[in-house]
Amino acid sequence: MVGQSPAEPRAAVLLQPFVHQVGGHTSMLTYDEHTICKPLVSQELSFYESLPLAMRQFTPQYKGIVSVHLKKDSLGNLTLIASPGLGQPDTCGRLDSAGGDPAVTLWHKRKWSHTQVTKTFKDSCPGKMLLRTDLQYHTDSLLEDANGKQAERKSYNPWGLHCHRQHLNRMSSKHNENKLHQFLLLENVVSKYSYPCILDLKMGTRQHGDDASEEKKARHIKKCEQSTSASLGVRICGMQVYQADTGHFLCKDKYYGRKLSPEGFRQTLRQFLCNGNQLRSDLLEPIILRLKALLAVIRKQSSYRFYSSSLLIIYDGQEHKEGADQHLPFPKTHGTNPCRVDVRMIDFAHTTFKGSKSNPNPTPYDGPDHGYIFGLENLIKILQSLLEGK
């Protein structure tokens, strides 16, 4: 598929880092308020194009493909510009800067300097949403000011910025500015939340894909053996949870999650449901119901193996008083108030299944993904024990 020429300014979109990315290593970018995009991987595209109907409520909506190119100004500032057109549904409109100027000119006005990247992250969050982090960074120069200080380091969740910086560096070192890259357009599943609390869980007892090299396979097996992936079939890959007592988010990263024991996993799960004042026990039942509904669907998906995929558990840190609606296990599709909880599967670059277009001769697997089911069952058990006050 050939995208529009980068020289055409009329429909260009400036892509910005997705500020609520809590895990993963691929840079997630904001296309518009309800849409994010990520580099296209054929195996993931094949999954979305042949997605079983029963799974659609548990995955982001697939919105199409867009061409993206790198842009660099005279000072060396890098941005990514999307060129909508071929392969993109009409539902994804363009982003124009204030006053109607084409968004392609916006990159001239919005240099991604250290300070302005920080400001972008801050401006995307309402109220006092400064973020406290336990993220393990030691050399993140993008978070430093001109004097090398990191005074603003704790102002936002830096994981998405960390991924974005690495992605820009890789692209700029490997490709010239005019090269078009294809990106997937996907639903922003947290756009309806004012204070999105997000838990990113790496699911299953195996993380490497069928195409992994022996070295990569050994590396992933070791990670699973040394973490709760082996014992529970699930490990924490990232987290942000709003603390109502301070007006901050508390963040954890994948390195924190890898070190947890089963009991540490349980305590962190409980921490994810604490708002700084108390346990949000009202969320436990709707989350469990949604996980059980997903479990029933996964058990019916023969030949699917969701290697290295993640599961997001999401709720709004801003409590809503909606009476009976508080206990709805499934997301609302209308009205102004967001659903109370959501559960979504993401990241299908290593998912394999019979009939995959990207891999017409996949490793034959029979029955459902038992490693994934093992993780879901343990996750439900732990949440039920929290519900019962154990």
VOMIDO-250641 format. One record per residue (C-alpha): chain; x, y, z. Coordinates in pm, 1 decimal, m for minus. Layout:
<recs>
[rec A, [X, Y, Z]] ...
</recs>
This chain:
<recs>
[rec A, [0.0, 0.0, 0.0]] [rec A, [145.7, 336.1, m102.1]] [rec A, [76.9, 636.0, 120.5]] [rec A, [41.0, 996.1, 15.7]] [rec A, [351.6, 1194.8, m65.0]] [rec A, [505.9, 1368.6, 236.4]] [rec A, [499.5, 1687.5, 28.7]] [rec A, [120.3, 1706.5, 47.3]] [rec A, [39.5, 1925.3, 349.7]] [rec A, [m338.2, 1930.8, 331.2]] [rec A, [m409.4, 1628.8, 547.1]] [rec A, [m93.6, 1577.3, 751.1]] [rec A, [m112.4, 1493.6, 1119.3]] [rec A, [156.1, 1559.0, 1377.0]] [rec A, [193.9, 1245.4, 1589.1]] [rec A, [262.9, 1300.1, 1955.0]] [rec A, [375.9, 1054.3, 2224.2]] [rec A, [86.7, 872.7, 2390.4]] [rec A, [112.4, 991.8, 2749.5]] [rec A, [m75.0, 699.3, 2904.9]] [rec A, [152.1, 425.1, 2773.7]] [rec A, [251.7, 225.1, 3081.5]] [rec A, [424.2, m77.9, 2926.3]] [rec A, [561.1, m236.1, 2612.3]] [rec A, [861.3, m126.7, 2409.1]] [rec A, [696.8, m8.0, 2085.4]] [rec A, [624.0, 363.6, 2074.1]] [rec A, [251.7, 436.2, 2089.7]] [rec A, [153.9, 769.1, 1932.4]] [rec A, [m154.1, 987.7, 1955.3]] [rec A, [m328.3, 1039.9, 1621.3]] [rec A, [m636.2, 1213.6, 1757.5]] [rec A, [m833.9, 1211.1, 2079.9]] [rec A, [m986.4, 869.3, 2015.3]] [rec A, [m713.2, 710.5, 1803.2]] [rec A, [m357.5, 595.0, 1861.8]] [rec A, [m113.5, 444.5, 1616.7]] [rec A, [182.3, 209.6, 1628.0]] [rec A, [426.0, 64.4, 1372.3]] [rec A, [257.2, m196.1, 1155.5]] [rec A, [355.8, m560.1, 1204.4]] [rec A, [202.0, m793.8, 946.1]] [rec A, [117.1, m1061.7, 1203.3]] [rec A, [m73.8, m809.6, 1416.3]] [rec A, [m254.5, m671.6, 1112.0]] [rec A, [m357.6, m1024.9, 1014.0]] [rec A, [m501.0, m1076.6, 1363.6]] [rec A, [m712.1, m760.0, 1349.3]] [rec A, [m832.4, m832.5, 996.0]] [rec A, [m959.4, m1178.0, 1091.1]] [rec A, [m1062.1, m1103.2, 1449.2]] [rec A, [m1330.4, m1342.5, 1579.1]] [rec A, [m1653.4, m1156.8, 1649.4]] [rec A, [m1661.0, m1273.8, 2011.5]] [rec A, [m1323.4, m1111.5, 2077.9]] [rec A, [m1405.3, m766.0, 1946.0]] [rec A, [m1535.8, m633.0, 2275.6]] [rec A, [m1201.3, m728.4, 2433.6]] [rec A, [m967.0, m567.0, 2179.8]] [rec A, [m917.9, m210.1, 2054.2]] [rec A, [m1115.6, m126.8, 1742.8]] [rec A, [m897.3, m150.4, 1432.0]] [rec A, [m931.7, 170.0, 1228.4]] [rec A, [m701.7, 121.4, 932.3]] [rec A, [m348.4, 199.3, 816.4]] [rec A, [m170.8, 531.2, 775.5]] [rec A, [163.4, 628.4, 618.0]] [rec A, [412.3, 803.1, 844.8]] [rec A, [743.7, 975.2, 777.9]] [rec A, [1015.7, 1131.6, 987.8]] [rec A, [1072.5, 1507.2, 982.9]] [rec A, [1382.4, 1687.6, 1108.1]] [rec A, [1433.6, 2063.1, 1130.8]] [rec A, [1757.5, 2263.5, 1107.4]] [rec A, [1817.4, 2220.7, 1480.7]] [rec A, [1783.3, 1843.3, 1459.5]] [rec A, [1444.0, 1819.6, 1630.3]] [rec A, [1260.0, 1508.4, 1517.2]] [rec A, [887.0, 1458.3, 1467.7]] [rec A, [667.2, 1197.2, 1303.1]] [rec A, [410.4, 1314.7, 1048.9]] [rec A, [118.9, 1096.8, 937.3]] [rec A, [m13.5, 1132.8, 584.1]] [rec A, [m375.5, 1011.6, 590.8]] [rec A, [m539.9, 897.6, 274.3]] [rec A, [m505.7, 554.6, 122.6]] [rec A, [m589.2, 278.9, 364.7]] [rec A, [m742.8, 511.6, 620.2]] [rec A, [m1114.4, 515.7, 704.8]] [rec A, [m1303.6, 842.6, 689.7]] [rec A, [m1375.6, 816.2, 1062.3]] [rec A, [m1019.3, 927.6, 1138.6]] [rec A, [m1014.0, 1297.4, 1063.6]] [rec A, [m704.8, 1509.7, 1039.6]] [rec A, [m566.9, 1724.5, 1319.4]] [rec A, [m534.3, 2088.4, 1229.2]] [rec A, [m359.2, 2348.5, 1436.5]] [rec A, [m556.9, 2638.2, 1577.3]] [rec A, [m674.2, 2880.7, 1313.2]] [rec A, [m703.7, 2620.0, 1040.5]] [rec A, [m337.9, 2600.9, 941.0]] [rec A, [m238.5, 2260.4, 801.7]] [rec A, [m99.6, 2041.1, 1075.0]] [rec A, [209.0, 1972.3, 867.7]] [rec A, [325.4, 2323.2, 955.3]] [rec A, [269.1, 2254.3, 1323.8]] [rec A, [602.9, 2082.7, 1361.7]] [rec A, [771.4, 2415.7, 1284.0]] [rec A, [593.5, 2567.4, 1583.4]] [rec A, [617.6, 2269.1, 1818.3]] [rec A, [981.8, 2166.3, 1841.9]] [rec A, [1018.8, 1859.0, 2059.5]] [rec A, [1265.8, 2022.8, 2296.4]] [rec A, [1314.8, 1870.8, 2640.6]] [rec A, [1097.4, 2131.0, 2810.9]] [rec A, [817.2, 2119.9, 2555.5]] [rec A, [795.7, 1741.7, 2555.9]] [rec A, [747.2, 1766.1, 2930.6]] [rec A, [484.6, 2038.6, 2884.8]] [rec A, [295.8, 1825.9, 2631.0]] [rec A, [274.2, 1542.5, 2880.4]] [rec A, [152.8, 1780.2, 3151.2]] [rec A, [m104.5, 1952.0, 2929.7]] [rec A, [m263.0, 1619.8, 2836.9]] [rec A, [m355.7, 1554.5, 3199.6]] [rec A, [m635.9, 1738.5, 3381.1]] [rec A, [m606.4, 1892.1, 3724.6]] [rec A, [m310.5, 1814.5, 3944.2]] [rec A, [m203.4, 1501.4, 3761.2]] [rec A, [163.6, 1506.8, 3849.5]] [rec A, [309.9, 1161.6, 3851.8]] [rec A, [523.6, 993.6, 4114.8]] [rec A, [729.3, 716.4, 3965.0]] [rec A, [931.1, 414.9, 4060.8]] [rec A, [1055.1, 383.2, 3704.0]] [rec A, [1415.4, 276.3, 3675.7]] [rec A, [1591.5, 525.1, 3452.3]] [rec A, [1948.4, 638.1, 3491.5]] [rec A, [2042.5, 810.3, 3164.8]] [rec A, [1723.7, 964.4, 3025.6]] [rec A, [1869.7, 1282.4, 2879.6]] [rec A, [1532.9, 1384.6, 2735.8]] [rec A, [1411.6, 1438.1, 3090.0]] [rec A, [1695.3, 1676.1, 3173.9]] [rec A, [1697.6, 2052.7, 3138.9]] [rec A, [1980.1, 2253.2, 2983.6]] [rec A, [2187.1, 2222.3, 3303.6]] [rec A, [2152.0, 1846.1, 3317.5]] [rec A, [1910.3, 1857.2, 3609.0]] [rec A, [1599.7, 1640.7, 3626.4]] [rec A, [1371.5, 1869.1, 3823.1]] [rec A, [1073.9, 1784.0, 3602.7]] [rec A, [1138.3, 1410.7, 3595.1]] [rec A, [847.5, 1321.8, 3822.2]] [rec A, [593.3, 1538.8, 3642.0]] [rec A, [454.3, 1260.5, 3424.3]] [rec A, [475.1, 892.3, 3345.6]] [rec A, [798.3, 880.7, 3143.9]] [rec A, [758.3, 531.6, 2998.6]] [rec A, [587.1, 644.1, 2677.2]] [rec A, [848.7, 915.7, 2628.4]] [rec A, [1123.2, 660.5, 2688.0]] [rec A, [978.3, 436.6, 2412.9]] [rec A, [921.6, 731.9, 2181.3]] [rec A, [1278.9, 854.4, 2215.2]] [rec A, [1417.7, 509.7, 2136.8]] [rec A, [1185.1, 473.1, 1837.7]] [rec A, [1284.3, 811.8, 1690.9]] [rec A, [1652.0, 727.8, 1734.8]] [rec A, [1609.0, 393.2, 1558.8]] [rec A, [1413.7, 545.9, 1270.0]] [rec A, [1653.2, 836.8, 1219.8]] [rec A, [1958.9, 609.7, 1221.1]] [rec A, [1814.2, 354.2, 977.9]] [rec A, [1599.3, 557.0, 737.3]] [rec A, [1596.0, 888.3, 557.6]] [rec A, [1319.4, 1144.5, 608.0]] [rec A, [1126.3, 1065.6, 291.8]] [rec A, [1078.5, 696.4, 362.2]] [rec A, [715.9, 612.9, 432.0]] [rec A, [639.2, 374.6, 717.3]] [rec A, [304.4, 205.5, 768.1]] [rec A, [135.0, 240.4, 1105.7]] [rec A, [m176.8, 74.3, 1246.2]] [rec A, [m459.2, 302.4, 1361.3]] [rec A, [m630.8, 168.7, 1672.0]] [rec A, [m891.1, 283.5, 1921.0]] [rec A, [m756.5, 477.1, 2217.6]] [rec A, [m922.1, 262.7, 2484.0]] [rec A, [m852.5, 509.6, 2767.8]] [rec A, [m983.2, 822.3, 2593.0]] [rec A, [m1312.7, 811.9, 2782.8]] [rec A, [m1145.7, 826.2, 3124.3]] [rec A, [m1059.7, 1147.9, 3307.5]] [rec A, [m793.5, 987.2, 3527.1]] [rec A, [m708.4, 656.4, 3354.8]] [rec A, [m573.3, 396.7, 3598.1]] [rec A, [m407.1, 128.8, 3384.9]] [rec A, [m256.7, m209.5, 3466.2]] [rec A, [m59.7, m374.8, 3184.0]] [rec A, [m29.6, m751.0, 3235.1]] [rec A, [186.7, m978.6, 3021.2]] [rec A, [m24.1, m1291.7, 2985.3]] [rec A, [66.8, m1657.6, 2951.4]] [rec A, [349.1, m1887.9, 3051.9]] [rec A, [536.7, m1839.5, 2722.9]] [rec A, [637.5, m1505.7, 2572.7]] [rec A, [844.7, m1582.0, 2263.2]] [rec A, [684.4, m1611.5, 1920.7]] [rec A, [733.0, m1902.3, 1682.9]] [rec A, [973.2, m1687.5, 1478.7]] [rec A, [1206.0, m1609.9, 1772.2]] [rec A, [1576.2, m1684.9, 1734.5]] [rec A, [1731.3, m1935.2, 1975.1]] [rec A, [1891.9, m1646.2, 2161.7]] [rec A, [1564.8, m1456.2, 2196.8]] [rec A, [1378.7, m1773.8, 2290.0]] [rec A, [1627.7, m1846.7, 2570.1]] [rec A, [1606.0, m1487.1, 2693.7]] [rec A, [1226.5, m1493.2, 2713.9]] [rec A, [1218.3, m1836.5, 2878.2]] [rec A, [1456.2, m1706.7, 3145.5]] [rec A, [1237.3, m1399.2, 3207.5]] [rec A, [933.2, m1622.7, 3250.6]] [rec A, [1113.9, m1862.3, 3485.2]] [rec A, [1240.6, m1577.1, 3703.1]] [rec A, [905.8, m1400.1, 3728.6]] [rec A, [540.9, m1471.8, 3803.0]] [rec A, [489.4, m1567.2, 3436.2]] [rec A, [593.1, m1923.5, 3522.3]] [rec A, [415.8, m1956.4, 3857.1]] [rec A, [98.5, m1757.6, 3779.6]] [rec A, [86.5, m1725.5, 3400.2]] [rec A, [79.4, m1346.9, 3433.7]] [rec A, [324.3, m1070.3, 3527.1]] [rec A, [301.4, m695.1, 3566.4]] [rec A, [442.3, m498.7, 3272.2]] [rec A, [345.1, m148.6, 3382.5]] [rec A, [97.5, 44.2, 3591.2]] [rec A, [m32.8, 388.3, 3668.6]] [rec A, [m288.5, 448.7, 3941.8]] [rec A, [m434.2, 782.4, 4046.6]] [rec A, [m384.3, 875.0, 4411.9]] [rec A, [m678.9, 1087.8, 4521.1]] [rec A, [m503.3, 1194.1, 4841.1]] [rec A, [m215.2, 1361.3, 4657.0]] [rec A, [m354.3, 1429.8, 4309.1]] [rec A, [m63.0, 1228.3, 4163.3]] [rec A, [m33.3, 903.9, 3974.6]] [rec A, [178.5, 623.1, 4114.5]] [rec A, [368.6, 441.7, 3839.1]] [rec A, [545.2, 107.3, 3815.4]] [rec A, [738.1, m30.0, 3517.1]] [rec A, [816.5, m370.8, 3371.2]] [rec A, [1143.5, m402.3, 3564.5]] [rec A, [950.1, m370.7, 3888.7]] [rec A, [700.9, m631.3, 3769.7]] [rec A, [970.4, m885.0, 3678.1]] [rec A, [1104.1, m890.6, 4035.4]] [rec A, [773.2, m963.4, 4206.9]] [rec A, [701.6, m1287.4, 4390.1]] [rec A, [346.3, m1427.3, 4372.8]] [rec A, [270.0, m1248.0, 4701.1]] [rec A, [430.9, m929.6, 4567.3]] [rec A, [213.2, m959.5, 4258.1]] [rec A, [m94.3, m986.1, 4479.5]] [rec A, [6.6, m681.4, 4684.4]] [rec A, [74.2, m476.6, 4369.4]] [rec A, [m265.2, m579.1, 4231.3]] [rec A, [m417.6, m450.7, 4553.7]] [rec A, [m213.7, m130.5, 4522.5]] [rec A, [m354.2, m82.0, 4172.1]] [rec A, [m701.0, m73.8, 4326.6]] [rec A, [m608.6, 169.3, 4604.8]] [rec A, [m675.0, 538.5, 4552.3]] [rec A, [m438.6, 650.9, 4825.9]] [rec A, [m714.2, 654.2, 5084.9]] [rec A, [m882.5, 316.9, 5056.2]] [rec A, [m923.4, 2.4, 4848.1]] [rec A, [m1166.1, 57.3, 4559.9]] [rec A, [m1351.6, m263.0, 4649.4]] [rec A, [m1646.9, m146.8, 4437.0]] [rec A, [m1434.6, m218.4, 4126.8]] [rec A, [m1349.3, m577.3, 4210.6]] [rec A, [m1677.2, m739.4, 4111.0]] [rec A, [m1710.3, m567.2, 3770.9]] [rec A, [m1344.6, m644.2, 3689.1]] [rec A, [m1390.3, m1010.7, 3784.4]] [rec A, [m1709.1, m1037.4, 3577.1]] [rec A, [m1533.5, m890.5, 3275.4]] [rec A, [m1234.3, m1123.7, 3316.6]] [rec A, [m1466.6, m1424.2, 3343.3]] [rec A, [m1640.9, m1315.9, 3022.6]] [rec A, [m1300.9, m1293.4, 2849.3]] [rec A, [m1202.1, m1634.0, 2986.9]] [rec A, [m1515.0, m1789.9, 2836.7]] [rec A, [m1424.7, m1640.7, 2496.6]] [rec A, [m1057.3, m1747.7, 2507.0]] [rec A, [m1155.8, m2105.5, 2592.2]] [rec A, [m1342.6, m2123.7, 2260.8]] [rec A, [m1059.1, m1991.5, 2039.8]] [rec A, [m896.3, m2301.9, 1897.3]] [rec A, [m546.0, m2269.6, 1741.2]] [rec A, [m486.8, m1917.2, 1880.0]] [rec A, [m167.4, m1855.5, 2075.9]] [rec A, [m136.9, m1504.6, 2215.9]] [rec A, [237.9, m1508.6, 2276.4]] [rec A, [376.6, m1185.4, 2424.2]] [rec A, [36.6, m1014.2, 2422.5]] [rec A, [m79.4, m797.0, 2709.9]] [rec A, [m403.0, m747.6, 2896.3]] [rec A, [m506.2, m401.4, 3012.5]] [rec A, [m729.2, m349.9, 3315.6]] [rec A, [m859.1, 7.2, 3317.5]] [rec A, [m1073.9, 218.1, 3544.6]] [rec A, [m1123.0, 586.3, 3613.3]] [rec A, [m942.9, 728.2, 3914.8]] [rec A, [m1219.6, 985.0, 3939.6]] [rec A, [m1505.4, 814.6, 4119.8]] [rec A, [m1851.7, 842.2, 3963.1]] [rec A, [m2177.2, 823.1, 4152.0]] [rec A, [m2406.9, 648.0, 3908.0]] [rec A, [m2619.7, 422.0, 4122.0]] [rec A, [m2684.2, 84.3, 3963.8]] [rec A, [m2459.9, 166.9, 3668.5]] [rec A, [m2160.4, 124.1, 3895.5]] [rec A, [m2188.4, m252.5, 3869.5]] [rec A, [m2210.1, m287.5, 3493.3]] [rec A, [m1947.1, m545.0, 3393.1]] [rec A, [m1928.8, m424.0, 3034.0]] [rec A, [m1837.4, m83.7, 2889.5]] [rec A, [m2106.4, 165.9, 2804.0]] [rec A, [m2131.8, 262.3, 2441.5]] [rec A, [m2331.0, 579.3, 2490.1]] [rec A, [m2382.7, 866.5, 2729.9]] [rec A, [m2137.3, 1112.1, 2878.9]] [rec A, [m2016.8, 904.3, 3175.0]] [rec A, [m1745.6, 649.8, 3101.8]] [rec A, [m1773.5, 286.4, 3194.5]] [rec A, [m1638.5, 206.0, 3535.2]] [rec A, [m1398.9, m68.1, 3429.2]] [rec A, [m1263.9, m215.6, 3108.5]] [rec A, [m1049.3, m512.7, 3011.0]] [rec A, [m871.4, m517.9, 2673.7]] [rec A, [m621.9, m747.6, 2503.8]] [rec A, [m344.1, m566.1, 2315.6]] [rec A, [m18.0, m635.5, 2128.4]] [rec A, [m63.5, m919.3, 1879.3]] [rec A, [266.0, m902.0, 1687.0]] [rec A, [345.6, m1262.0, 1790.0]] [rec A, [m7.1, m1402.3, 1792.0]] [rec A, [m48.0, m1707.0, 1571.5]] [rec A, [m359.2, m1890.0, 1456.5]] [rec A, [m473.8, m2121.5, 1181.7]] [rec A, [m549.7, m1926.7, 864.5]] [rec A, [m327.4, m1628.7, 944.3]] [rec A, [m262.4, m1426.2, 626.3]] [rec A, [83.8, m1320.5, 741.8]] [rec A, [179.9, m1679.6, 822.0]] [rec A, [m9.9, m1923.2, 597.9]] [rec A, [172.6, m2220.7, 752.2]] [rec A, [185.2, m2149.6, 1124.8]] [rec A, [299.3, m2401.9, 1382.0]] [rec A, [m12.2, m2619.2, 1423.6]] [rec A, [m174.8, m2571.4, 1762.0]] [rec A, [m491.1, m2747.7, 1873.3]] [rec A, [m737.3, m2617.5, 2125.8]] [rec A, [m722.2, m2291.5, 2320.1]] [rec A, [m416.6, m2113.0, 2463.2]] [rec A, [m379.6, m2293.6, 2796.9]] [rec A, [m95.9, m2070.2, 2915.0]] [rec A, [m317.3, m1764.9, 2869.3]] [rec A, [m609.4, m1939.9, 3039.5]] [rec A, [m382.8, m2035.6, 3332.7]] [rec A, [m292.8, m1667.2, 3378.4]] [rec A, [m652.8, m1551.1, 3358.6]] [rec A, [m769.0, m1811.1, 3609.3]] [rec A, [m500.3, m1711.1, 3859.7]] [rec A, [m573.9, m1341.7, 3809.1]] [rec A, [m943.1, m1403.6, 3880.7]] [rec A, [m859.5, m1610.5, 4191.6]] [rec A, [m639.5, m1334.2, 4334.4]] [rec A, [m903.4, m1067.3, 4270.2]] [rec A, [m1170.5, m1286.0, 4428.0]] [rec A, [m955.1, m1327.8, 4739.1]] [rec A, [m922.7, m948.4, 4758.8]] [rec A, [m1301.4, m919.2, 4721.4]] [rec A, [m1346.3, m1163.1, 5008.0]] [rec A, [m1109.6, m957.7, 5221.6]] [rec A, [m837.2, m1223.0, 5239.1]] 
</recs>
